[in-house]
Amino acid sequence: MARGDALVWLAAAAGCMLIAACTQTSRVDDDLSTASLTQTKKAVAVMRVGAASPSCINVAVLLGVREGDGYRRHQGITVANVRSITEPAVAEVELDPGEYHVLAYRCQSATGSVKTVDDNAGGQLYRTSYASFTLQAGEIVNVGYLHLHAWRHGNNTFGRPVEMDIEITDWPLAELDRFKTKRPHIYAQMTTRLMKVPRQSGEPGPQECARLKALLAEGKVQQLPPACVPPAATAKRKTGAVANSAASL
């Protein structure tokens, strides 16, 4: 990972994130409505963000947009005190209509150490989208619960790659109830459309899997790639990098 730029994608919160008391969860205005959003040609995404490890206290996600063969960072969102039993671990963000991608995930521990997972290509560009969603003007969309786990995998001459499990689910019922209590106006207008996890670059798609299965039956290939073997309840990715940093979110 190119640490120089990758560690400043949430620079707006710099100088505050290391102090737990001033960390704030991303929120939209209380009086926003689907009608007002339609007039301003805006939309709102609501995301439940999970803690990638037991040490995560504050978490953040970087959203980006497509640019060429990659993605350009656009806006970061934060969930403070992600393990609170009274506050929903949900971030809200107002965006223009369009397609957005999750490009990075960041975890801050109670000691202030920060770990970031991304696949930075240098500067503001990223190679990998871990999940995506689309918004239309006037919508308030619950894009789901982002579960992300990353760990160092194996070892070889070129270092230890990062393996990731990413899954998108509906929120737990308790989380829905908590959000309804804390953000009733937003909850009442919210509809749910879960993010999608793209298949890993190089993984075969449905047509390729069908052909590979036929070739397996003919004895032309010996085994199917994991992407062609159901069930695949959790999408696994091996792209990305993990960095430790004292920098703030």
C-alpha positions as CSV (number, residue, x, y, z in Angstrom):
1,M,0.0,0.0,0.0
2,A,1.2,3.5,-0.8
3,R,1.1,4.9,2.8
4,G,1.6,8.5,1.9
5,D,-1.8,9.3,0.5
6,A,-3.8,6.2,1.8
7,L,-3.5,7.4,5.3
8,V,-5.2,10.8,4.7
9,W,-8.5,9.7,3.0
10,L,-10.5,10.9,6.0
11,A,-8.4,14.0,6.6
12,A,-11.4,16.0,7.5
13,A,-11.5,14.2,10.9
14,A,-7.7,14.5,11.5
15,G,-6.7,15.7,14.9
16,C,-9.9,14.5,16.4
17,M,-10.1,10.8,15.8
18,L,-7.5,9.9,18.4
19,I,-9.6,11.5,21.1
20,A,-12.6,9.2,21.5
21,A,-14.7,11.9,23.0
22,C,-14.7,14.0,19.8
23,T,-15.1,11.1,17.4
24,Q,-18.5,11.4,15.7
25,T,-20.6,9.0,13.7
26,S,-21.4,10.3,10.2
27,R,-25.0,11.6,10.2
28,V,-27.3,13.5,7.9
29,D,-29.6,16.4,8.9
30,D,-32.5,15.3,11.0
31,D,-35.0,17.2,8.8
32,L,-34.0,15.5,5.5
33,S,-36.8,13.9,3.6
34,T,-37.2,12.0,0.4
35,A,-39.1,15.0,-0.9
36,S,-36.3,17.5,-0.1
37,L,-33.8,15.1,-1.5
38,T,-35.7,14.9,-4.7
39,Q,-35.7,18.6,-5.0
40,T,-32.0,18.9,-4.4
41,K,-31.3,15.8,-6.6
42,K,-29.5,14.1,-3.7
43,A,-29.8,10.7,-2.0
44,V,-28.8,9.2,1.4
45,A,-27.0,5.9,2.0
46,V,-27.3,4.3,5.5
47,M,-24.7,1.6,6.3
48,R,-24.3,-0.7,9.3
49,V,-20.5,-1.2,9.7
50,G,-19.2,-4.1,11.7
51,A,-16.0,-4.3,13.7
52,A,-13.4,-6.3,11.8
53,S,-11.7,-7.4,15.1
54,P,-12.4,-7.3,18.8
55,S,-10.0,-4.4,19.2
56,C,-11.9,-2.0,16.9
57,I,-13.4,0.9,18.7
58,N,-14.0,3.4,15.9
59,V,-14.3,2.2,12.3
60,A,-14.5,4.0,9.0
61,V,-15.2,3.2,5.4
62,L,-13.9,5.0,2.3
63,L,-16.4,5.3,-0.6
64,G,-15.2,5.9,-4.1
65,V,-16.4,6.1,-7.7
66,R,-15.3,4.4,-10.9
67,E,-12.5,5.9,-12.9
68,G,-11.1,4.1,-15.9
69,D,-10.1,0.6,-14.8
70,G,-10.0,1.6,-11.2
71,Y,-11.7,3.7,-8.6
72,R,-11.2,7.2,-7.2
73,R,-11.8,8.0,-3.5
74,H,-14.8,10.2,-2.9
75,Q,-15.9,10.4,0.7
76,G,-15.2,8.7,4.0
77,I,-17.8,7.7,6.6
78,T,-17.2,6.9,10.3
79,V,-18.9,4.9,13.1
80,A,-17.8,5.9,16.5
81,N,-17.8,3.5,19.4
82,V,-18.9,0.6,17.1
83,R,-19.5,-1.7,20.1
84,S,-22.0,0.5,21.8
85,I,-25.0,-1.2,23.2
86,T,-27.1,2.0,23.1
87,E,-26.0,3.7,19.8
88,P,-26.6,2.1,16.4
89,A,-23.3,1.2,14.6
90,V,-24.7,2.9,11.5
91,A,-23.3,5.7,9.3
92,E,-25.4,8.0,7.2
93,V,-24.1,9.9,4.2
94,E,-25.7,12.3,1.7
95,L,-24.5,11.7,-1.9
96,D,-25.3,12.5,-5.5
97,P,-27.2,9.8,-7.4
98,G,-24.9,7.2,-8.9
99,E,-22.8,4.2,-8.2
100,Y,-20.5,4.0,-5.2
101,H,-17.8,1.5,-4.1
102,V,-16.3,0.5,-0.8
103,L,-12.6,1.0,-1.3
104,A,-11.1,0.9,2.1
105,Y,-11.8,0.0,5.7
106,R,-10.2,1.4,8.8
107,C,-10.2,0.2,12.4
108,Q,-8.9,2.3,15.4
109,S,-8.2,0.5,18.7
110,A,-8.6,2.0,22.2
111,T,-4.9,2.6,22.3
112,G,-5.1,4.9,19.2
113,S,-3.4,2.5,16.8
114,V,-5.0,2.4,13.3
115,K,-5.1,-0.4,10.8
116,T,-6.3,0.1,7.2
117,V,-7.2,-2.4,4.6
118,D,-7.2,-1.2,1.0
119,D,-5.8,-1.9,-2.4
120,N,-4.3,1.5,-3.2
121,A,-2.8,2.1,-6.6
122,G,-1.1,5.3,-5.7
123,G,-2.6,8.7,-4.8
124,Q,-6.3,8.8,-4.9
125,L,-6.8,5.7,-7.0
126,Y,-7.6,2.2,-5.9
127,R,-7.6,-1.1,-7.7
128,T,-10.3,-3.0,-5.9
129,S,-13.9,-2.4,-5.0
130,Y,-15.0,-4.6,-2.0
131,A,-18.7,-3.8,-2.3
132,S,-20.9,-1.5,-4.3
133,F,-24.3,0.2,-4.3
134,T,-26.3,2.6,-6.4
135,L,-28.6,5.5,-5.4
136,Q,-31.3,7.4,-7.2
137,A,-32.3,11.0,-6.4
138,G,-34.8,11.2,-3.5
139,E,-33.9,7.8,-2.0
140,I,-32.9,7.0,1.6
141,V,-31.4,3.5,1.2
142,N,-30.2,1.1,3.8
143,V,-27.3,-0.6,1.9
144,G,-26.9,-3.3,4.5
145,Y,-24.5,-4.6,7.1
146,L,-20.8,-4.7,6.0
147,H,-19.0,-7.6,7.6
148,L,-15.3,-7.5,6.9
149,H,-12.5,-9.6,8.3
150,A,-8.9,-9.5,7.1
151,W,-5.8,-11.5,8.2
152,R,-2.3,-12.3,7.0
153,H,-2.3,-15.5,5.0
154,G,0.7,-17.8,4.5
155,N,4.2,-16.7,3.8
156,N,6.5,-16.7,0.7
157,T,9.5,-14.9,-0.7
158,F,7.3,-11.9,-1.6
159,G,5.7,-11.4,1.8
160,R,2.4,-12.4,3.3
161,P,-0.7,-11.6,1.3
162,V,-3.9,-10.4,3.0
163,E,-7.0,-12.6,2.8
164,M,-10.4,-11.0,3.3
165,D,-13.9,-12.3,4.0
166,I,-16.6,-9.8,3.0
167,E,-20.3,-10.4,3.5
168,I,-23.3,-8.1,3.2
169,T,-26.4,-9.0,5.2
170,D,-29.5,-7.3,6.6
171,W,-29.1,-5.7,10.0
172,P,-29.9,-7.7,13.1
173,L,-33.4,-7.0,14.4
174,A,-31.9,-5.4,17.6
175,E,-30.0,-2.9,15.4
176,L,-33.1,-2.0,13.4
177,D,-35.0,-1.4,16.6
178,R,-32.1,0.7,18.0
179,F,-31.9,2.8,14.8
180,K,-35.7,3.3,14.7
181,T,-35.5,4.6,18.3
182,K,-32.5,6.9,17.7
183,R,-33.3,8.1,14.1
184,P,-37.1,7.7,13.7
185,H,-37.4,10.2,10.9
186,I,-34.7,8.6,8.7
187,Y,-35.9,5.1,9.6
188,A,-39.5,5.9,8.5
189,Q,-38.4,6.9,5.0
190,M,-35.7,4.2,4.6
191,T,-35.9,1.3,2.2
192,T,-33.4,-1.5,2.0
193,R,-31.3,-2.5,-1.0
194,L,-28.2,-4.5,0.0
195,M,-24.7,-3.8,-1.4
196,K,-23.3,-6.2,-3.9
197,V,-19.9,-7.9,-3.5
198,P,-18.2,-8.1,-6.9
199,R,-16.5,-11.3,-7.9
200,Q,-12.8,-11.3,-7.5
201,S,-10.8,-10.1,-10.5
202,G,-9.8,-13.2,-12.5
203,E,-12.6,-15.4,-11.0
204,P,-14.7,-17.1,-13.6
205,G,-18.3,-15.9,-14.1
206,P,-21.4,-18.1,-14.6
207,Q,-20.7,-18.8,-18.2
208,E,-17.1,-19.7,-17.6
209,C,-18.2,-22.0,-14.7
210,A,-20.7,-23.8,-17.0
211,R,-18.0,-24.4,-19.5
212,L,-15.4,-25.5,-16.9
213,K,-18.0,-28.0,-15.5
214,A,-18.5,-29.4,-19.0
215,L,-14.7,-29.7,-19.5
216,L,-14.4,-31.4,-16.2
217,A,-17.0,-34.0,-17.3
218,E,-15.0,-34.5,-20.5
219,G,-11.7,-34.9,-18.5
220,K,-10.2,-31.8,-20.0
221,V,-9.7,-30.1,-16.6
222,Q,-9.0,-31.8,-13.3
223,Q,-10.8,-29.5,-10.8
224,L,-13.1,-26.5,-10.6
225,P,-12.0,-23.2,-9.2
226,P,-13.6,-22.3,-5.8
227,A,-15.9,-19.7,-7.4
228,C,-17.6,-22.5,-9.4
229,V,-18.2,-24.7,-6.4
230,P,-21.4,-23.8,-4.5
231,P,-22.3,-22.8,-1.9
232,A,-20.4,-19.5,-1.7
233,A,-22.1,-17.9,1.3
234,T,-19.2,-15.5,1.9
235,A,-17.2,-13.8,-0.8
236,K,-13.4,-14.1,-0.2
237,R,-10.9,-11.7,-1.5
238,K,-7.1,-11.8,-1.4
239,T,-6.4,-8.3,-2.6
240,G,-5.5,-5.4,-0.4
241,A,-3.0,-4.4,2.2
242,V,-3.1,-3.9,5.9
243,A,-1.1,-1.0,7.4
244,N,-0.5,0.0,11.0
245,S,-0.4,3.7,11.6
246,A,-0.7,6.3,14.4
247,A,-2.5,8.6,12.0
248,S,-6.1,9.5,12.7
249,L,-9.1,8.8,10.8
